[in-house]
């Protein structure tokens, strides 16, 4: 289970060293971002408050396409 918090940086793609290239890094990041945004979009106000989000920010984040960080 993945903890979703505003401070966790779950929606920010981390960069690897420039010499390390893996063809699957980008699709994995997109898939992870898509799943997290889907879960975020399903949470109610109480659950969002528990993890430090408000409804407006959560809905805005959940509405973003998976390829946007």
MDAnalysis code that builds the backbone (N, CA, C; Angstrom):
import MDAnalysis as mda
import numpy as np

u = mda.Universe.empty(207, n_residues=69, atom_resindex=np.repeat(np.arange(69), 3), trajectory=True)
u.add_TopologyAttr("name", ["N", "CA", "C"] * 69)
u.add_TopologyAttr("resid", np.arange(1, 70))
u.add_TopologyAttr("resname", ["UNK", "UNK", "UNK", "UNK", "UNK", "UNK", "UNK", "UNK", "UNK", "UNK", "UNK", "UNK", "UNK", "UNK", "UNK", "UNK", "UNK", "UNK", "UNK", "UNK", "UNK", "UNK", "UNK", "UNK", "UNK", "UNK", "UNK", "UNK", "UNK", "UNK", "UNK", "UNK", "UNK", "UNK", "UNK", "UNK", "UNK", "UNK", "UNK", "UNK", "UNK", "UNK", "UNK", "UNK", "UNK", "UNK", "UNK", "UNK", "UNK", "UNK", "UNK", "UNK", "UNK", "UNK", "UNK", "UNK", "UNK", "UNK", "UNK", "UNK", "UNK", "UNK", "UNK", "UNK", "UNK", "UNK", "UNK", "UNK", "UNK"])
u.atoms.positions = np.array([
    [0.840, -1.177, 0.000],
    [0.000, 0.000, 0.000],
    [0.889, 1.245, 0.000],
    [0.495, 2.215, -0.754],
    [1.270, 3.445, -0.889],
    [0.624, 4.531, -0.058],
    [1.417, 5.212, 0.722],
    [0.910, 6.339, 1.505],
    [0.852, 7.565, 0.614],
    [-0.305, 8.195, 0.568],
    [-0.469, 9.396, -0.240],
    [-0.505, 10.587, 0.696],
    [0.516, 11.393, 0.618],
    [0.550, 12.626, 1.392],
    [1.037, 13.736, 0.490],
    [0.712, 14.940, 0.828],
    [1.124, 16.086, 0.023],
    [2.647, 16.252, 0.050],
    [3.256, 15.940, 1.167],
    [4.680, 16.154, 1.332],
    [5.520, 15.022, 0.760],
    [4.911, 13.897, 0.411],
    [5.673, 12.726, -0.016],
    [6.299, 12.878, -1.388],
    [5.845, 13.849, -2.161],
    [6.401, 14.009, -3.495],
    [5.976, 12.900, -4.440],
    [4.834, 12.286, -4.186],
    [4.383, 11.166, -5.004],
    [4.089, 11.574, -6.430],
    [3.857, 12.833, -6.665],
    [3.496, 13.276, -7.997],
    [4.648, 13.959, -8.718],
    [5.821, 13.813, -8.169],
    [7.000, 14.409, -8.781],
    [7.907, 13.280, -9.250],
    [8.305, 13.334, -10.486],
    [9.200, 12.319, -11.024],
    [10.612, 12.583, -10.539],
    [11.219, 11.561, -9.967],
    [12.602, 11.708, -9.529],
    [13.526, 11.460, -10.713],
    [14.630, 12.155, -10.757],
    [15.583, 12.030, -11.857],
    [16.740, 11.128, -11.431],
    [17.129, 10.251, -12.329],
    [18.278, 9.393, -12.078],
    [19.536, 10.060, -12.628],
    [20.637, 9.461, -12.334],
    [21.898, 9.941, -12.878],
    [21.819, 9.911, -14.404],
    [22.409, 10.859, -15.074],
    [22.282, 10.988, -16.520],
    [22.788, 9.778, -17.290],
    [23.709, 9.030, -16.747],
    [24.240, 7.858, -17.436],
    [23.311, 6.655, -17.343],
    [22.371, 6.693, -16.427],
    [21.451, 5.579, -16.244],
    [20.199, 5.822, -17.070],
    [19.979, 4.970, -18.050],
    [18.802, 5.098, -18.899],
    [18.077, 3.765, -18.912],
    [16.818, 3.806, -18.549],
    [15.990, 2.610, -18.571],
    [14.745, 2.956, -19.364],
    [14.479, 2.187, -20.380],
    [13.363, 2.457, -21.272],
    [12.015, 2.417, -20.558],
    [11.934, 1.703, -19.455],
    [10.657, 1.545, -18.761],
    [10.447, 2.573, -17.652],
    [11.397, 3.445, -17.392],
    [11.246, 4.419, -16.304],
    [10.059, 5.348, -16.523],
    [9.929, 5.891, -17.698],
    [8.844, 6.842, -17.956],
    [7.466, 6.177, -17.893],
    [7.241, 5.048, -18.573],
    [5.925, 4.406, -18.433],
    [5.603, 3.989, -16.993],
    [6.613, 3.573, -16.234],
    [6.373, 3.223, -14.826],
    [5.934, 4.441, -14.024],
    [6.602, 5.559, -14.252],
    [6.243, 6.794, -13.543],
    [4.832, 7.220, -13.921],
    [4.484, 7.114, -15.198],
    [3.136, 7.469, -15.647],
    [2.087, 6.568, -15.004],
    [2.371, 5.255, -14.961],
    [1.421, 4.306, -14.381],
    [1.229, 4.580, -12.891],
    [2.318, 4.825, -12.192],
    [2.238, 5.126, -10.758],
    [1.443, 6.406, -10.523],
    [1.729, 7.434, -11.309],
    [1.025, 8.712, -11.187],
    [-0.468, 8.541, -11.484],
    [-0.793, 7.763, -12.524],
    [-2.188, 7.507, -12.873],
    [-2.926, 6.823, -11.710],
    [-2.310, 5.785, -11.154],
    [-2.941, 5.059, -10.042],
    [-3.133, 5.942, -8.816],
    [-2.130, 6.706, -8.463],
    [-2.245, 7.588, -7.302],
    [-3.336, 8.637, -7.500],
    [-3.424, 9.184, -8.702],
    [-4.452, 10.193, -8.963],
    [-5.847, 9.589, -8.950],
    [-5.975, 8.362, -9.420],
    [-7.277, 7.697, -9.360],
    [-7.707, 7.497, -7.907],
    [-6.788, 7.031, -7.077],
    [-7.092, 6.824, -5.653],
    [-7.410, 8.142, -4.963],
    [-6.670, 9.165, -5.287],
    [-6.901, 10.481, -4.708],
    [-8.285, 11.004, -5.076],
    [-8.698, 10.769, -6.313],
    [-10.003, 11.219, -6.776],
    [-11.169, 10.506, -6.117],
    [-10.931, 9.329, -5.577],
    [-11.994, 8.549, -4.936],
    [-12.152, 8.841, -3.439],
    [-11.214, 9.566, -2.871],
    [-11.252, 9.828, -1.425],
    [-12.272, 10.911, -1.084],
    [-12.919, 10.736, 0.065],
    [-13.863, 11.759, 0.525],
    [-13.115, 12.820, 1.349],
    [-13.835, 13.855, 1.744],
    [-13.225, 14.994, 2.436],
    [-12.532, 14.578, 3.730],
    [-13.124, 13.654, 4.470],
    [-12.530, 13.197, 5.732],
    [-11.193, 12.502, 5.483],
    [-11.170, 11.626, 4.488],
    [-9.934, 10.912, 4.173],
    [-8.854, 11.881, 3.687],
    [-9.256, 12.848, 2.889],
    [-8.296, 13.830, 2.397],
    [-7.731, 14.668, 3.532],
    [-8.570, 15.048, 4.472],
    [-8.107, 15.812, 5.634],
    [-7.082, 15.007, 6.429],
    [-7.312, 13.698, 6.543],
    [-6.390, 12.837, 7.288],
    [-4.988, 12.823, 6.685],
    [-4.895, 12.967, 5.381],
    [-3.579, 12.923, 4.737],
    [-3.049, 14.312, 4.386],
    [-3.746, 15.356, 4.836],
    [-3.236, 16.710, 4.674],
    [-3.613, 17.398, 3.375],
    [-4.629, 16.910, 2.700],
    [-5.099, 17.527, 1.455],
    [-6.453, 18.177, 1.695],
    [-6.800, 19.168, 0.876],
    [-8.170, 19.660, 0.897],
    [-8.845, 19.182, -0.388],
    [-10.160, 19.278, -0.428],
    [-10.919, 18.729, -1.551],
    [-10.549, 19.405, -2.866],
    [-10.405, 20.715, -2.833],
    [-10.090, 21.453, -4.056],
    [-8.755, 20.987, -4.656],
    [-7.714, 20.931, -3.850],
    [-6.396, 20.518, -4.352],
    [-6.403, 19.072, -4.837],
    [-7.098, 18.209, -4.125],
    [-7.160, 16.801, -4.508],
    [-7.876, 16.627, -5.841],
    [-8.983, 17.314, -6.030],
    [-9.725, 17.200, -7.297],
    [-8.916, 17.772, -8.461],
    [-8.209, 18.862, -8.196],
    [-7.374, 19.463, -9.234],
    [-6.241, 18.508, -9.620],
    [-5.613, 17.894, -8.634],
    [-4.529, 16.945, -8.908],
    [-5.062, 15.702, -9.624],
    [-6.211, 15.203, -9.198],
    [-6.788, 13.993, -9.800],
    [-7.209, 14.232, -11.241],
    [-7.518, 15.474, -11.601],
    [-7.972, 15.785, -12.959],
    [-6.812, 15.925, -13.955],
    [-5.591, 16.008, -13.469],
    [-4.444, 16.159, -14.364],
    [-4.231, 14.876, -15.170],
    [-3.765, 15.008, -16.407],
    [-3.407, 13.810, -17.178],
    [-2.159, 13.153, -16.585],
    [-2.012, 11.861, -16.820],
    [-0.918, 11.111, -16.198],
    [0.463, 11.587, -16.609],
    [0.596, 12.199, -17.756],
    [1.926, 12.602, -18.215],
    [2.391, 13.926, -17.632],
    [1.509, 14.647, -16.917],
    [1.912, 15.916, -16.306],
    [2.269, 15.697, -14.845],
    [3.425, 16.204, -14.455],
    [3.865, 16.071, -13.053],
    [3.198, 17.120, -12.192],
])
